[in-house]
Amino acid sequence: MALKAEVIEKIAALITAAFGLIAALAWNEAIKAIVSKYLGTGSDIIGFLIYAVVVTILAVIVTIWIARVAERAKG
């Protein structure tokens, strides 16, 4: 039964990761549309660089925040 529980746990983790990827791709398109709207289509390279920097900074901040919340939850 331990193997069955481990398989279910791994499948749940993979499904969760898949939904996370889908959400990330949706946000990717939304943010690209916002950058395109405010920076125009003529400055795609600059817009994508700004987008990459903003998303990277946001990812770092959120990752740190999640790690702190998880640490507090562990006690």
PyMOL CGO cylinders between C-alpha atoms (Angstrom):
from pymol import cmd
from pymol.cgo import CYLINDER

trace = [
    CYLINDER, 0.00, 0.00, 0.00, 2.93, 2.36, 0.53, 0.3, 1, 1, 1, 1, 1, 1,
    CYLINDER, 2.93, 2.36, 0.53, 3.73, 2.19, -3.18, 0.3, 1, 1, 1, 1, 1, 1,
    CYLINDER, 3.73, 2.19, -3.18, 0.12, 3.00, -4.11, 0.3, 1, 1, 1, 1, 1, 1,
    CYLINDER, 0.12, 3.00, -4.11, 0.13, 6.03, -1.79, 0.3, 1, 1, 1, 1, 1, 1,
    CYLINDER, 0.13, 6.03, -1.79, 3.43, 7.23, -3.26, 0.3, 1, 1, 1, 1, 1, 1,
    CYLINDER, 3.43, 7.23, -3.26, 2.12, 6.85, -6.82, 0.3, 1, 1, 1, 1, 1, 1,
    CYLINDER, 2.12, 6.85, -6.82, -1.01, 8.84, -5.94, 0.3, 1, 1, 1, 1, 1, 1,
    CYLINDER, -1.01, 8.84, -5.94, 1.13, 11.51, -4.28, 0.3, 1, 1, 1, 1, 1, 1,
    CYLINDER, 1.13, 11.51, -4.28, 3.37, 11.83, -7.35, 0.3, 1, 1, 1, 1, 1, 1,
    CYLINDER, 3.37, 11.83, -7.35, 0.39, 11.96, -9.74, 0.3, 1, 1, 1, 1, 1, 1,
    CYLINDER, 0.39, 11.96, -9.74, -1.18, 14.69, -7.60, 0.3, 1, 1, 1, 1, 1, 1,
    CYLINDER, -1.18, 14.69, -7.60, 2.11, 16.64, -7.70, 0.3, 1, 1, 1, 1, 1, 1,
    CYLINDER, 2.11, 16.64, -7.70, 2.32, 16.30, -11.48, 0.3, 1, 1, 1, 1, 1, 1,
    CYLINDER, 2.32, 16.30, -11.48, -1.29, 17.42, -11.98, 0.3, 1, 1, 1, 1, 1, 1,
    CYLINDER, -1.29, 17.42, -11.98, -0.67, 20.39, -9.70, 0.3, 1, 1, 1, 1, 1, 1,
    CYLINDER, -0.67, 20.39, -9.70, 2.47, 21.28, -11.65, 0.3, 1, 1, 1, 1, 1, 1,
    CYLINDER, 2.47, 21.28, -11.65, 0.55, 21.01, -14.93, 0.3, 1, 1, 1, 1, 1, 1,
    CYLINDER, 0.55, 21.01, -14.93, -2.11, 23.42, -13.70, 0.3, 1, 1, 1, 1, 1, 1,
    CYLINDER, -2.11, 23.42, -13.70, 0.65, 25.75, -12.52, 0.3, 1, 1, 1, 1, 1, 1,
    CYLINDER, 0.65, 25.75, -12.52, 2.19, 25.67, -15.99, 0.3, 1, 1, 1, 1, 1, 1,
    CYLINDER, 2.19, 25.67, -15.99, -1.16, 26.44, -17.60, 0.3, 1, 1, 1, 1, 1, 1,
    CYLINDER, -1.16, 26.44, -17.60, -1.67, 29.38, -15.24, 0.3, 1, 1, 1, 1, 1, 1,
    CYLINDER, -1.67, 29.38, -15.24, 1.86, 30.62, -15.93, 0.3, 1, 1, 1, 1, 1, 1,
    CYLINDER, 1.86, 30.62, -15.93, 1.28, 30.50, -19.68, 0.3, 1, 1, 1, 1, 1, 1,
    CYLINDER, 1.28, 30.50, -19.68, -1.98, 32.41, -19.29, 0.3, 1, 1, 1, 1, 1, 1,
    CYLINDER, -1.98, 32.41, -19.29, -0.25, 35.09, -17.22, 0.3, 1, 1, 1, 1, 1, 1,
    CYLINDER, -0.25, 35.09, -17.22, 2.56, 35.16, -19.77, 0.3, 1, 1, 1, 1, 1, 1,
    CYLINDER, 2.56, 35.16, -19.77, 0.13, 36.05, -22.55, 0.3, 1, 1, 1, 1, 1, 1,
    CYLINDER, 0.13, 36.05, -22.55, -1.69, 38.60, -20.38, 0.3, 1, 1, 1, 1, 1, 1,
    CYLINDER, -1.69, 38.60, -20.38, 1.50, 40.37, -19.35, 0.3, 1, 1, 1, 1, 1, 1,
    CYLINDER, 1.50, 40.37, -19.35, 2.83, 40.36, -22.92, 0.3, 1, 1, 1, 1, 1, 1,
    CYLINDER, 2.83, 40.36, -22.92, -0.42, 41.99, -24.08, 0.3, 1, 1, 1, 1, 1, 1,
    CYLINDER, -0.42, 41.99, -24.08, -0.12, 44.67, -21.38, 0.3, 1, 1, 1, 1, 1, 1,
    CYLINDER, -0.12, 44.67, -21.38, 3.52, 45.38, -22.27, 0.3, 1, 1, 1, 1, 1, 1,
    CYLINDER, 3.52, 45.38, -22.27, 2.62, 45.54, -25.96, 0.3, 1, 1, 1, 1, 1, 1,
    CYLINDER, 2.62, 45.54, -25.96, -0.26, 47.92, -25.27, 0.3, 1, 1, 1, 1, 1, 1,
    CYLINDER, -0.26, 47.92, -25.27, 1.79, 50.38, -23.23, 0.3, 1, 1, 1, 1, 1, 1,
    CYLINDER, 1.79, 50.38, -23.23, 5.09, 50.15, -25.09, 0.3, 1, 1, 1, 1, 1, 1,
    CYLINDER, 5.09, 50.15, -25.09, 3.71, 49.62, -28.59, 0.3, 1, 1, 1, 1, 1, 1,
    CYLINDER, 3.71, 49.62, -28.59, 4.68, 47.02, -31.13, 0.3, 1, 1, 1, 1, 1, 1,
    CYLINDER, 4.68, 47.02, -31.13, 7.66, 48.97, -32.43, 0.3, 1, 1, 1, 1, 1, 1,
    CYLINDER, 7.66, 48.97, -32.43, 9.68, 48.34, -29.28, 0.3, 1, 1, 1, 1, 1, 1,
    CYLINDER, 9.68, 48.34, -29.28, 9.20, 44.59, -28.93, 0.3, 1, 1, 1, 1, 1, 1,
    CYLINDER, 9.20, 44.59, -28.93, 12.77, 43.85, -27.83, 0.3, 1, 1, 1, 1, 1, 1,
    CYLINDER, 12.77, 43.85, -27.83, 12.75, 46.54, -25.14, 0.3, 1, 1, 1, 1, 1, 1,
    CYLINDER, 12.75, 46.54, -25.14, 9.28, 45.50, -24.08, 0.3, 1, 1, 1, 1, 1, 1,
    CYLINDER, 9.28, 45.50, -24.08, 10.27, 41.85, -23.75, 0.3, 1, 1, 1, 1, 1, 1,
    CYLINDER, 10.27, 41.85, -23.75, 13.40, 42.79, -21.81, 0.3, 1, 1, 1, 1, 1, 1,
    CYLINDER, 13.40, 42.79, -21.81, 11.34, 44.89, -19.41, 0.3, 1, 1, 1, 1, 1, 1,
    CYLINDER, 11.34, 44.89, -19.41, 8.82, 42.06, -19.17, 0.3, 1, 1, 1, 1, 1, 1,
    CYLINDER, 8.82, 42.06, -19.17, 11.56, 39.51, -18.41, 0.3, 1, 1, 1, 1, 1, 1,
    CYLINDER, 11.56, 39.51, -18.41, 13.10, 41.68, -15.70, 0.3, 1, 1, 1, 1, 1, 1,
    CYLINDER, 13.10, 41.68, -15.70, 9.74, 42.43, -14.05, 0.3, 1, 1, 1, 1, 1, 1,
    CYLINDER, 9.74, 42.43, -14.05, 8.67, 38.78, -14.11, 0.3, 1, 1, 1, 1, 1, 1,
    CYLINDER, 8.67, 38.78, -14.11, 12.03, 37.66, -12.72, 0.3, 1, 1, 1, 1, 1, 1,
    CYLINDER, 12.03, 37.66, -12.72, 11.86, 40.15, -9.86, 0.3, 1, 1, 1, 1, 1, 1,
    CYLINDER, 11.86, 40.15, -9.86, 8.27, 39.16, -9.14, 0.3, 1, 1, 1, 1, 1, 1,
    CYLINDER, 8.27, 39.16, -9.14, 9.18, 35.45, -9.21, 0.3, 1, 1, 1, 1, 1, 1,
    CYLINDER, 9.18, 35.45, -9.21, 12.00, 35.99, -6.72, 0.3, 1, 1, 1, 1, 1, 1,
    CYLINDER, 12.00, 35.99, -6.72, 9.80, 38.00, -4.34, 0.3, 1, 1, 1, 1, 1, 1,
    CYLINDER, 9.80, 38.00, -4.34, 6.95, 35.48, -4.50, 0.3, 1, 1, 1, 1, 1, 1,
    CYLINDER, 6.95, 35.48, -4.50, 9.33, 32.54, -4.06, 0.3, 1, 1, 1, 1, 1, 1,
    CYLINDER, 9.33, 32.54, -4.06, 10.84, 34.11, -0.95, 0.3, 1, 1, 1, 1, 1, 1,
    CYLINDER, 10.84, 34.11, -0.95, 7.38, 34.88, 0.42, 0.3, 1, 1, 1, 1, 1, 1,
    CYLINDER, 7.38, 34.88, 0.42, 6.14, 31.32, -0.19, 0.3, 1, 1, 1, 1, 1, 1,
    CYLINDER, 6.14, 31.32, -0.19, 9.23, 29.86, 1.46, 0.3, 1, 1, 1, 1, 1, 1,
    CYLINDER, 9.23, 29.86, 1.46, 8.67, 32.01, 4.56, 0.3, 1, 1, 1, 1, 1, 1,
    CYLINDER, 8.67, 32.01, 4.56, 4.99, 31.06, 4.75, 0.3, 1, 1, 1, 1, 1, 1,
    CYLINDER, 4.99, 31.06, 4.75, 5.87, 27.37, 4.38, 0.3, 1, 1, 1, 1, 1, 1,
    CYLINDER, 5.87, 27.37, 4.38, 8.53, 27.67, 7.07, 0.3, 1, 1, 1, 1, 1, 1,
    CYLINDER, 8.53, 27.67, 7.07, 6.05, 29.30, 9.48, 0.3, 1, 1, 1, 1, 1, 1,
    CYLINDER, 6.05, 29.30, 9.48, 3.51, 26.59, 8.73, 0.3, 1, 1, 1, 1, 1, 1,
    CYLINDER, 3.51, 26.59, 8.73, 6.03, 23.91, 9.69, 0.3, 1, 1, 1, 1, 1, 1,
    CYLINDER, 6.03, 23.91, 9.69, 6.45, 25.61, 13.04, 0.3, 1, 1, 1, 1, 1, 1,
]
cmd.load_cgo(trace, "trace")
